[in-house]
């Protein structure tokens, strides 16, 4: 395993160093994938698999920033998903629920949200995934969200990524947090108002990208995406990976993900928010709620109390 990781690290360094003069060659990308597969074949634990995955994720992000040809990005994406698929099979075997272990998933560098995603990937036939990755590999951008939509019939109904939040709520969020560093479920039109330092859209797949600082999150509202984004926000906040977050969702108090958010201050809106998509306002079928993960609770109560009733769980005190 150590020799295979050295080969993978060398291939990674060659790709990064080659970018100083040109976009990494096809041969270098093939070499990286071969090294990653060799390391994966020799890996036996979730910790070893996560090391390989992190390197592939980093290279994938790097190639995208370098605007490498789509075929190269897709090839690395395919190897990354294959690694996630393997991890999804190992996790329930090596970390079974209800059994105490001296080594936890957190020790292996895997968060709860990642664990759930890997296990969802494992439910899809790997051959089908690879066939999809390499169909029109030179043209079509392959993403995790696209894979889930295709194979698990998971759709972003009502154009969930395009339900943009009105300016008054964004301004209130900025007054509470000071600024918005990351918006992980957004689009270019929404950013004309939000102005986040970094944002991810449906194609980039914000769940697989880094979050930091102050996060504004208006996630897709249908399952499993809303749960995955909420879990990521709470996990990152509780593990000090982000400073604060304001999460806007439907007031779905019958769901487990909502009750996880309810440990934090919440504003239940008076009436329904009039979202917009750049052309028209969009009607919602129920009311909304803003959840605040942060330390500036008095400011949150002051700013969002204008929009509804602010509450905090009694049994937290």
C-alpha positions as CSV (number, residue, x, y, z in Angstrom):
1,X,0.0,0.0,0.0
2,X,2.8,2.4,0.9
3,X,4.5,1.9,-2.5
4,X,1.2,2.5,-4.3
5,X,0.6,5.7,-2.4
6,X,4.1,6.9,-3.3
7,X,3.3,6.3,-7.0
8,X,0.0,8.2,-6.6
9,X,1.7,11.1,-4.8
10,X,4.3,11.3,-7.6
11,X,1.7,11.3,-10.3
12,X,-0.2,14.1,-8.3
13,X,3.0,16.2,-8.1
14,X,3.7,15.7,-11.9
15,X,0.2,17.0,-12.7
16,X,0.6,20.0,-10.5
17,X,4.1,20.9,-11.7
18,X,3.1,20.4,-15.4
19,X,0.4,23.1,-15.0
20,X,3.1,25.7,-14.5
21,X,3.7,25.6,-18.3
22,X,0.6,23.9,-19.7
23,X,-2.5,21.9,-18.9
24,X,-1.6,18.4,-17.7
25,X,-1.3,15.9,-20.5
26,X,-3.6,13.0,-21.1
27,X,-0.8,10.6,-20.4
28,X,-0.2,12.2,-16.9
29,X,-3.9,11.9,-16.1
30,X,-3.9,8.2,-17.2
31,X,-0.8,7.7,-15.0
32,X,-2.6,9.2,-12.0
33,X,-5.7,7.1,-12.4
34,X,-3.6,3.9,-12.8
35,X,-1.7,4.8,-9.6
36,X,-5.0,5.5,-7.8
37,X,-6.5,2.2,-8.9
38,X,-3.3,0.3,-7.8
39,X,-3.5,2.0,-4.4
40,X,-7.2,1.2,-4.1
41,X,-6.6,-2.5,-5.0
42,X,-4.1,-2.7,-2.1
43,X,-6.1,-0.7,0.4
44,X,-7.9,-2.6,3.1
45,X,-9.4,0.0,5.5
46,X,-11.7,3.0,5.2
47,X,-8.8,5.2,6.4
48,X,-6.6,4.1,3.5
49,X,-9.4,4.5,1.0
50,X,-10.1,8.0,2.3
51,X,-6.5,9.1,1.8
52,X,-6.8,8.0,-1.9
53,X,-10.2,9.7,-2.2
54,X,-8.8,13.0,-0.8
55,X,-6.0,13.0,-3.4
56,X,-8.4,12.4,-6.3
57,X,-10.8,15.1,-5.0
58,X,-8.0,17.6,-4.8
59,X,-6.8,16.8,-8.3
60,X,-10.3,17.0,-9.7
61,X,-10.8,20.5,-8.2
62,X,-7.4,21.5,-9.6
63,X,-8.1,20.3,-13.1
64,X,-11.4,22.2,-13.0
65,X,-9.7,25.4,-12.0
66,X,-7.1,24.9,-14.7
67,X,-9.9,24.4,-17.2
68,X,-8.5,21.1,-18.4
69,X,-10.3,19.2,-21.1
70,X,-13.6,17.7,-20.0
71,X,-12.4,14.1,-20.8
72,X,-9.6,14.5,-18.2
73,X,-11.9,15.9,-15.6
74,X,-14.4,13.1,-16.2
75,X,-11.7,10.4,-16.0
76,X,-10.6,11.6,-12.6
77,X,-14.2,12.0,-11.5
78,X,-14.8,8.4,-12.5
79,X,-11.9,7.1,-10.4
80,X,-13.1,9.3,-7.5
81,X,-16.7,7.8,-7.6
82,X,-15.2,4.3,-7.9
83,X,-13.3,5.0,-4.7
84,X,-16.4,6.3,-3.0
85,X,-18.3,3.2,-4.1
86,X,-15.6,1.0,-2.5
87,X,-15.7,3.0,0.7
88,X,-19.5,2.7,0.7
89,X,-19.2,-1.0,0.9
90,X,-16.5,-1.0,3.6
91,X,-18.1,1.4,6.0
92,X,-20.9,-0.9,7.3
93,X,-18.5,-3.8,7.5
94,X,-15.7,-2.0,9.3
95,X,-17.9,0.5,11.3
96,X,-21.2,-1.4,12.0
97,X,-23.8,0.7,13.8
98,X,-24.3,-0.1,17.4
99,X,-20.9,-1.7,17.9
100,X,-18.2,0.2,19.8
101,X,-14.8,0.5,18.2
102,X,-11.6,2.1,19.2
103,X,-11.3,3.5,15.7
104,X,-14.2,5.7,14.5
105,X,-15.2,7.0,11.1
106,X,-14.1,10.4,12.3
107,X,-10.7,9.0,13.1
108,X,-10.5,7.8,9.5
109,X,-11.4,11.3,8.3
110,X,-14.9,10.5,7.2
111,X,-17.9,12.6,8.4
112,X,-21.4,11.4,8.8
113,X,-22.6,13.1,5.7
114,X,-19.8,11.6,3.6
115,X,-20.5,8.2,5.1
116,X,-24.2,8.4,4.0
117,X,-23.2,9.6,0.5
118,X,-20.7,6.8,0.0
119,X,-23.2,4.2,1.0
120,X,-25.8,5.7,-1.4
121,X,-23.2,5.5,-4.2
122,X,-22.6,1.8,-3.3
123,X,-26.2,1.0,-3.9
124,X,-25.7,1.7,-7.6
125,X,-24.1,-0.9,-9.8
126,X,-20.5,0.1,-10.4
127,X,-20.4,-1.1,-14.0
128,X,-23.4,1.1,-14.7
129,X,-21.7,4.1,-13.1
130,X,-18.5,3.5,-15.2
131,X,-20.5,3.1,-18.4
132,X,-22.2,6.4,-17.7
133,X,-18.9,8.2,-16.9
134,X,-17.3,7.1,-20.2
135,X,-20.4,7.7,-22.4
136,X,-19.7,11.0,-24.2
137,X,-16.7,11.4,-21.8
138,X,-15.2,14.1,-24.0
139,X,-18.2,16.4,-23.9
140,X,-20.6,15.8,-21.0
141,X,-19.6,17.0,-17.6
142,X,-20.2,14.2,-15.0
143,X,-21.2,15.2,-11.5
144,X,-22.4,13.4,-8.4
145,X,-25.8,15.1,-8.5
146,X,-26.2,14.1,-12.1
147,X,-25.4,10.5,-11.2
148,X,-27.9,10.4,-8.4
149,X,-30.6,11.9,-10.6
150,X,-30.0,9.3,-13.3
151,X,-29.6,6.1,-11.2
152,X,-31.6,6.7,-8.1
153,X,-34.4,8.8,-9.6
154,X,-33.5,11.7,-7.3
155,X,-34.6,14.9,-9.0
156,X,-34.3,18.5,-8.0
157,X,-38.1,19.1,-8.3
158,X,-39.4,22.6,-8.8
159,X,-35.9,23.6,-10.1
160,X,-34.7,23.6,-6.5
161,X,-31.4,25.2,-7.2
162,X,-33.2,28.1,-8.7
163,X,-35.4,29.2,-5.9
164,X,-33.5,32.3,-5.0
165,X,-33.9,34.3,-1.7
166,X,-35.2,37.9,-1.7
167,X,-32.7,40.6,-0.8
168,X,-34.1,41.6,2.6
169,X,-33.3,38.1,4.0
170,X,-29.8,38.1,2.6
171,X,-29.1,41.6,4.1
172,X,-30.3,40.4,7.5
173,X,-28.0,37.3,7.2
174,X,-25.1,39.6,6.4
175,X,-25.8,41.8,9.4
176,X,-25.8,38.8,11.7
177,X,-22.7,37.1,10.3
178,X,-20.8,40.1,8.9
179,X,-20.4,38.5,5.4
180,X,-21.1,35.4,3.4
181,X,-18.0,33.4,2.6
182,X,-19.6,30.3,1.0
183,X,-22.9,29.6,-0.6
184,X,-22.8,25.9,-1.4
185,X,-26.2,25.5,-3.2
186,X,-26.6,28.5,-5.5
187,X,-26.5,29.8,-9.0
188,X,-25.1,32.8,-10.9
189,X,-28.4,34.7,-10.9
190,X,-28.7,34.4,-7.1
191,X,-25.2,35.7,-6.6
192,X,-26.1,39.1,-8.1
193,X,-27.8,39.6,-4.7
194,X,-25.9,37.3,-2.3
195,X,-22.4,38.2,-3.4
196,X,-20.8,35.3,-1.6
197,X,-17.0,35.0,-1.6
198,X,-17.4,31.5,-3.1
199,X,-20.4,29.7,-4.4
200,X,-21.2,26.3,-5.9
201,X,-24.0,25.5,-8.3
202,X,-25.8,22.2,-9.2
203,X,-23.0,21.2,-11.6
204,X,-20.1,21.8,-9.2
205,X,-21.8,19.8,-6.4
206,X,-21.3,21.8,-3.3
207,X,-21.5,18.7,-1.1
208,X,-18.1,17.5,-2.3
209,X,-16.4,21.0,-2.1
210,X,-14.8,22.7,0.9
211,X,-16.8,25.1,3.1
212,X,-15.4,27.6,5.5
213,X,-16.1,30.9,7.4
214,X,-19.7,32.1,7.3
215,X,-22.1,30.0,5.2
216,X,-25.5,30.9,3.7
217,X,-27.4,27.8,2.8
218,X,-30.7,27.6,0.9
219,X,-30.5,24.0,-0.1
220,X,-32.6,21.9,-2.5
221,X,-35.7,21.1,-0.6
222,X,-36.4,17.5,-1.6
223,X,-34.8,14.3,-0.3
224,X,-32.2,13.2,0.1
225,X,-30.5,16.5,-0.9
226,X,-32.0,18.7,1.9
227,X,-30.9,16.1,4.5
228,X,-27.4,15.8,3.0
229,X,-26.9,19.6,2.9
230,X,-28.3,20.1,6.5
231,X,-26.1,17.3,7.8
232,X,-23.1,18.8,6.2
233,X,-23.8,22.2,7.7
234,X,-24.3,20.9,11.2
235,X,-21.3,18.5,11.0
236,X,-19.0,21.3,9.8
237,X,-20.2,23.7,12.4
238,X,-19.9,21.2,15.3
239,X,-16.4,20.2,14.1
240,X,-15.3,23.9,13.8
241,X,-14.9,23.7,10.0
242,X,-17.1,26.7,9.6
243,X,-17.6,29.8,11.8
244,X,-21.4,30.2,11.4
245,X,-24.3,29.4,9.1
246,X,-27.8,30.5,8.4
247,X,-29.9,27.7,6.9
248,X,-33.2,28.4,5.1
249,X,-35.6,25.5,4.7
250,X,-39.2,24.7,4.6
251,X,-40.7,24.3,8.2
252,X,-40.7,20.5,7.9
253,X,-40.9,19.8,11.6
254,X,-41.9,16.2,11.0
255,X,-38.5,15.3,9.6
256,X,-35.3,14.1,11.3
257,X,-33.1,16.7,9.6
258,X,-35.3,19.5,10.9
259,X,-35.1,18.3,14.4
260,X,-31.3,18.2,14.1
261,X,-31.5,21.9,13.2
262,X,-33.9,22.7,16.0
263,X,-31.2,22.4,18.6
264,X,-30.2,25.8,17.3
265,X,-32.2,29.1,17.3
266,X,-34.9,29.3,14.6
267,X,-37.1,31.9,13.0
268,X,-40.4,30.6,11.8
269,X,-41.5,33.0,9.1
270,X,-44.8,34.9,9.2
271,X,-46.3,33.9,5.9
272,X,-44.4,32.3,3.0
273,X,-41.3,33.7,1.4
274,X,-41.7,34.9,-2.2
275,X,-38.7,33.2,-3.9
276,X,-37.6,34.2,-7.4
277,X,-35.7,32.7,-10.3
278,X,-34.7,35.8,-12.2
279,X,-37.9,36.0,-14.1
280,X,-40.8,35.7,-11.7
281,X,-41.7,35.0,-8.1
282,X,-42.3,31.5,-7.1
283,X,-45.2,30.3,-4.8
284,X,-44.4,27.8,-2.0
285,X,-46.7,25.2,-0.6
286,X,-45.7,25.9,3.1
287,X,-44.0,28.3,5.3
288,X,-40.2,28.5,5.9
289,X,-37.7,28.6,8.7
290,X,-34.3,30.2,9.2
291,X,-31.9,28.3,11.5
292,X,-28.8,30.0,13.0
293,X,-25.7,28.1,13.8
294,X,-23.4,30.6,15.5
295,X,-22.6,32.6,18.6
296,X,-24.3,35.9,17.7
297,X,-27.7,34.8,18.8
298,X,-28.9,38.2,20.0
299,X,-28.3,39.7,16.6
300,X,-30.1,36.8,14.9
301,X,-33.1,37.4,17.2
302,X,-33.1,41.1,16.4
303,X,-32.7,40.8,12.7
304,X,-34.9,37.8,11.9
305,X,-37.5,38.7,14.5
306,X,-38.7,41.2,11.9
307,X,-39.8,38.2,9.7
308,X,-41.5,36.0,12.2
309,X,-41.1,34.3,15.6
310,X,-37.6,33.5,16.9
311,X,-37.4,30.5,19.2
312,X,-34.8,28.4,20.9
313,X,-35.2,24.9,22.4
314,X,-36.0,25.0,26.1
315,X,-34.3,21.7,27.0
316,X,-31.0,23.2,25.7
317,X,-30.7,25.2,28.9
